[in-house]
């Protein structure tokens, strides 16, 4: 058996056989069977004679009819497709074709841009001005720029690591890549908790922000006439979860491409509306841009660490990049009636994926920087320190001098973005739940069980949101926990899989970034935990209205 595998591997990795150059025959000799005049003594007369096969093929080659060109193109197309068969990238497990992330593989650069933009801009952008309160103008802009460039570089690494070897296994999930690099035991210790938070934890935070925004939207739309018996915050959480679970019945990542487009449009729209309205209304009274003076050095250090954690928390999303790319396949000329062929040497999936990422993160930068800089310019140190951030400041300072329509549309767009982002971050959890059934039963998950899994996940997140409504106060700590997934692990993965030569620029840069990223993560976690012990965390379990 091993020898057979070796033979298959050699066939798959063999380069295409070069086509010999065509040999033209003079027209006068096409039908001639006489010896070549160049045939001399000691030379066989048959060597100068035209081959019967050449005699048959030459007229077709010499034809200039409209039929000849399409036939040659068709033959060349089939030959090129057959040459690529040996370089098809395979799924790690054939049963992956039954799971939500890898079930549909007809994505393209547009789908990649929609998903990355929808997941890249979210409620975390609203609290970016709060980081400026702790860091001040200069250091906040520097840290924001460094974090953006760093995460864009590690994003490029992950896109290329999705299929590091042509004809090899595609790493369609971040945990699969982490297990390959760190081993199963260390991957569970290093990557499982951050990935669990970045999927389930962000979905819980989206319920808190989305449900609270629904409550604000209802108040703006109805006014005092409808507030005689309003819904409680918990009830609004439930309304949001029901809408999210209903939307989650779409089966896979490619099926929610339209949902991601709507969410991406909504996120860009509300970010633009918030900073434009804030700048148009001018700075609030008694605004100050000086960093908040702490009573002692310990509090000052903790404030700086919290600001860094907020910036790190804003650049999350790497945990779904490989999953998004797993659905990206390019239509090839040899697709025939079967749909699409897997990623090949000539059409690797990282090409459309990177195109989509570049467009998405260019728009992310155009949203983050104005929102953070203009928001801090308008409100300064008076930015509310909650999950609403600059949106809460807009309501607090401009609820009377801004039209209700503007406030209502802005809040509605926030709700739409939360609902759509929920689908992307929940998809890895849906995939994990269905994988247990698929691997045990060796068959696709039935539709009723798939719906039950997704309703169960929404219910669990609802209970966590009600029990722990103070998660927004832990943005700095959670940013430190999830930071290695974004800034450190991709660098180590690149060195382990690509194996650059020791001492080269690539080797040095990736090791340096990985070590520095892990160091910053440890400092943020320890510092924020220290701050919680020193100051205490004012929490009230199961009381969202009190937060």
N, C-alpha and C positions, 0 to 999 in steps of 0.2 A: 504493500500500500504506500509506503513512504517513497518508493521509487516512482510510483505513479504521480504522486503529488509533486515530486521534483520535476518530472517531465512537464506537468501542467504549468508549473511556475516558470520554467524556462520558456515555454511557448508564450505565456502571457507577457513576459518581459522582453521578448525578442523584438528588435526594431523592425519596422516594415521593410520588406525586400524591395530594393530600388528597381525601378523599371528600366530595362535596357533601352538604349537609344534606338529610335526607328531606323531601319535600313531601307533606303530608297532604291528602287530599281528603274533603270532607264526605260522609258516607254518602248523603245525598240526591242528590248529583251523580255518584255512581259510574257509573250507567248513563245519565246524561242527556247528550243531544247538543244541548240548547238553548243559545243564547248566554248568556253570563254577564249577570246583571242589571246588572253594573257597566259593561258595554260601552256607551260613549256615542258621540256623533257623532264621526266621524273615526277611530274605532277599529274594527279588523277584528273581525267577529263570531266568527271562528275563534279569536281569542286567548282568548276566554272558554270555548271548548269543551274538553272533556276529550280528551286524546290517546288514540288507540286502544291504544297500548302501555301508557299509564298505566291505561287501563281494564282491560287484561289483568293488570297487575302488582298493582293495588291489592287485589283479593280475596285474593291470597296474602299480601300484607303485613298485611292485616287479620285473617288467620286466627290463631286461638289454638290450633290443633291441635298435638299433640306432634311432628309432622313438621317444622313450620316452624323451630323453634329449632335442631335439628341441622343442617338444610340451610344456614341462615344461618351457623352456626359453621364448617361445612366450607368454605363459600365464603370466609369471612373468613380462615381458616387458609391456604387455597391462595393467596389474594391476598397475605397477609403473607410467605409463603415466596417468591413470585415477586418481591416487592419487595426481598427480601434477596439474590436471586441476583446482583445487581450488586455486592454487597459481600462476596462470598466471598473469603476469604484464600487465595491460591494458593501451592503449593509452588514453590520456586525452580527445580526441575527435575522434570519428571514422573517421571524415573527414580528419584527419591528414594523412591517408593512401593515399590521393591524392596530398600531398604536397611534394616538392623536398627533404626535409630533412628526412622525415619518409616514403617516398613512397616505397623505397626498404630497407628491413631489413635482408639482407643476408651477412652482413659484418662479419669480423673476426679480429683476432689480427694483421694479416698482413695489412689489410686495415687501421686499426687504426694507425699502425706504419707509413705507407706511408703518411697519411693525417697529422699527428702530426709533422712529420719530415719536410714535405714540407711547412707547415705553421709556424713551429718553427724557421727555418733558412730562412732568407731573406735578403733584402737589408739593414735592420737595423744592420746586423752583420758587414757590411762594415764600419760603422761609429763608431764602438766600440773603435778603437784606439784613436779617438778624445776625448773620456772620460778620457783616461790616460793623455792627455795633460793638462786637468784641475785639475785632482786629484793626479797625480804622481803615481809612481810604487806601493807603499805599499797600499795606500788607494783605488786605483782603483781595485787592485786584491781582497782586502777584500770586497769591495762593490759588485764586480762582483760575488764572491762566496756566499755572504749572499743572494743576489738577486736570484741567481740560486737555492739555497736550499729552500728559502722561496716560490718561485713560484712552485717548485716541490711539496712541501707540500700542497699548496692550490689546485694544480692540482689533487692530491690524494683525497682531500676533495670533489671536484666537481665530480670526477669519482664515488665516493661512494654515493653522493647525487643524482645522476641521477635516482636511484631507491632506495630511503631510506627505504621503507617498502615493503617486498615481497607481491605481490598481490595488491599493490597500484598503483598509477599513476606514470608513467615515466615522468620525467621532461626533455623533448627533446630539450628545448631551454633555453638559459640563461635568457631571459626576462620572461619566464614562471616561472622559479624558483625565480627570483627576485620579481615578483608580488606576489607569494605565501608567501614570507617572509616579504616583506616590505609593502605590500598592493599596490593596483593599482595606487593611487595618488603618493606615495613616490617612487615607482619603476620608474615611468616616470621621476621624478625629479632626482633621484640618478643614475639610470642605463641607461636610454634611450640615453642620449647624449654620454657617453663613448662608448656604444655599436654601436651607429650610426657612430661615428668616426672610431672605430676599424674595421668596415665593409666597409662603403663607403669611409672614409678618407684614409684607407690603399690602397684601390683600386685606388684612385686618385694618391697617392704617387707611386704606382706601375706603373701607366701610365707615370709619370714623369721620374722615374728611367729607366723603360723598353724602353720608346721612346728615351731617351737620349743615352742609351746603343746601341740601333739600329743605331743611327746616328754615334756613335764611331765605331761600327762594319763595317758599310758601308765604312767609311773612311779608315779603316785598310785593308779591302778586296780589294778595288778598287785603293787606292792610289791616286796620283795626276791626273791620266788619267781620272778618273770618277768624279772629283770634279769641273769640269768646270761649271756645273749648278746643285749643290747639292740640295736635299730637305731641307726645313727649319725644325726647331725643331717642330713646330706645325704640319707639315705634317707627321713627324715621329711619333708624338703622335697619329695621326689619323691611321697610319698603324698599330701601336700596338693595338689600340682599336678595329679595324676591325678583327685582328687575335684573340683577346680575346673574342669578341662577337661570332665569328664563333666557337671557342672551347667551348663556354658556352652553345651550343645547346644540349650538353649531359644532360640528364634530371635530374639526382639526384646525391647524394654524392657517392653512390657505383659505379655508372657508370663512375666516374672520378678517380677511384682508380688507374688505369693504368697511368693516367695523373699525379697524385700525385707521383707515383713511379718515373716517368721520372723527375719531378721537384725536388724531394728529392735527386736523384742521381746527378742532375746538381748542386744543391746547395752545396753538399758535395765536388763535384769535383772542383768547382771554388774557394771555400774557401781554399781547400788544395793547389791548384795551385798558388793562390795569395801569401799565406804566404811562400810557398816553394821557389818561384821565388824571393820574397823580401829578404829572408834570404840568398839565394844563391848569390845574387848580393851584399850583404853586406850593411853596413850602409852608408847613403848618407853623403855628405860632410857637415861639420859644424852642425852635429846632436847634439841636446841637449835634456836631459830628465828631466830637472828641470821644475816644473809647471810654467806656464806663470805668470810673476810678474805683477799684476795689479797696476795701479797708486794709488788706494785707497782701503780701506776695503770693500766698497760697491761693486766695480767691482770684487774684489776677491771672495766675497760671491756669487755673481751672476754667476761667472765662475764655482764655485763648484756645485751650484745648476743645472747649465746646464749639467755638467758631470753626475750628478746623474740622471737627466732626460733622458739622452741618454741611460744609463744602464737600467732604468725602461722601456724605449721604446723598447729595444731589446727583453725583455721577455714579449711579447704580444702573444696572441693566445688562452687565456682562453675563449674568447667570442665564439669560435667555438668548444670547447671541448665537451660540451653536445650535440651539433648537430652531431658531429662525432660519439659519442657513441650511438646516437639515431638510427643509421643505423647498429649497431652491434647486431647481433643475433647469437646464437650458434645452429648448427644443432643437434637435439636430436635423440635418438634412436627411438622415437615414431613419427617421422616426417611424415611417410607414403608418400602418393603421393602429399600432399598439400604443400610441401616445408618445411618451418620452423615453429617451435612453438615459442611463445614469451619467454622472459626470465623467468626462474622459480627458485624455491629454490635451486635445484640441479645444475642449469646452469645459474647463474646470469651473466648479460652482463658486469659487472665491472671486471670480471676475465680476459677475452680476451682483454678488453680495457686497463687495467693496464699493461698487458704484452706488448702490443704495445707501450704504453707511456714510459715504462722503456727503451725499446730498442731505441725509437726515441730520448729521451732526453739524453741518454748516448752518442749518436752520436752528438747531439747538443753541448754538453760540449766539445767533441773532436774537434769540429769546432770553437766554440767561443773562447776558451782559446788560442790556437795557433795563431788564426787570430789577436786577440787583443794584446797579449803579443809580438809576433814576429813582428807584424806590427808596434807597437810603438818602438820596438828595432831598426827596420830598418829605420824609418823616423822621430821618435821623435816628436818634436814640429812642424815639417814641414808638418804634415798630413793636407791635404786640408779640410777646414770646410764646406763641401757641402754634398749632398746626395750620391755622389760617394765614398767619404771617401778614403779608401786604394786603391780602383780601380783607382780613379783619380790620386793618388800618383804613382801608377805603370805606368800610361801613362806619367805623368809629369817627372819622374826621370829616367825611363828605356825604353822609347819608342824607343831609338836608339840602346841600347845594348841588347834588348830582341827581339827574332824573331817575325815577324808579325804573324806567325801561332799561337804562344803561346798567344799573345795578342788577336788575333781573336777568338780562341777557348774559352778563359776565358770570353770574352765579350759575346759571343754567349750563353754560359752557364748561364750567368746572365739574359739574355733576356728570355731564356727558363724557368728559375725559376720564373721570374716575371709573365710570362703568366700563369703558372700553379698555382702559389699562388693566382692570381686574381680569379681563379675559386672557391677556398675554401672560401675566404673572401667575395665573392659576393653571395655565396649560401644562407646565412641568409636573404639577401635583396631580392633575387628571391623568397624565401619562404614567406616573408612578403607580397610582391606584389601579389602573387598567392593566399595567404590566404584570401585577401579581396574579390576576385572573388569567391573562393570556398565557403566561408561562406555566401555570398550573394545569389549565384545561387544554392548552395547545389549540385554541380556536379563538376567533374574534369575540370581543365583548359584545353581548346583545345590547340593543338600544335601550331597553328598560333598565338594565344594570348600569349602563353608562350614565343615564340620567340620574339614577339613584346616587352614584358616586359624586356627581357634581352638586346635587342638592345637599348631600351630607357634608361636603367640603364647605359650602356656603353656610350651613348651619353651625359648623364648628367655628368658623371665623366670626360669625355673628355673636356667639357666646363669648369668645375672647374679647371682642370689641366692647361688649357690655361689661364684662368683668374687669378689663384693664383699659379704661378709657384714657389713661394718662400716658399711653405709649408715645405721644408726640413730645413729651418732656424728655424722652430718652433718645432724642435724635442723635446727639453726640456719641453716646455709648454704642448705639446700633450702627452708626456710621463707622466706628472703629472696628466692630466685629465683622462687618461686611467688606471692609477696605481691602483685605488680601485677595478676595475674589476678583476685584477690579484691577489692582495695581501690582500685586506681588506674584500670585500664582501663575499668570500667563507667562511671565518672564522665566520662571523655573521650568515650566512646561516646554518652552521653546528650547532651552538648553538641553533638557533631557531627551527630547524627541529629535530635534534637528542636529544635535551634537556638533556645534561649531568648534573649531580648533581652539584649544586653550590659549589664552593670551591675545586672541584677536579682538577687534573692536566690538563685534557682536557679543562675544562671550563676556567681555568686561562690562558692557552696558547692561546686559540682562541680569547678570549677577548683582551688579550695584543697585539697579532699580528694585530687584526682588528683595534684597536685604534691607534697603532703606524703607520699602513699603511695609515689610514685616515689623521693622522698628517703630514706624509711625503708628501702626495698628496697636502694638503693645502699649505705647505711650498713651494713646487715646483711650484705650480700655481701662488702663490703670488710673489715669487721671480722672476720667468721668466716674469710675467707681469710688475713687477717693472723694470726689465732690459730693456724691450721693451720701456717703458716710458722714462727711463733715456738715453738710447743710441739711441733710435729710430730704426725703421725697414726700411731698405733700400729696397723698393719694387717697382716693375714696373708691374702694372696690364696688362694682355694680351700681355706681352713681354717675352716669355720664353727664347729667345736667349740672353736677357740682364742679365739673372740671372747667 
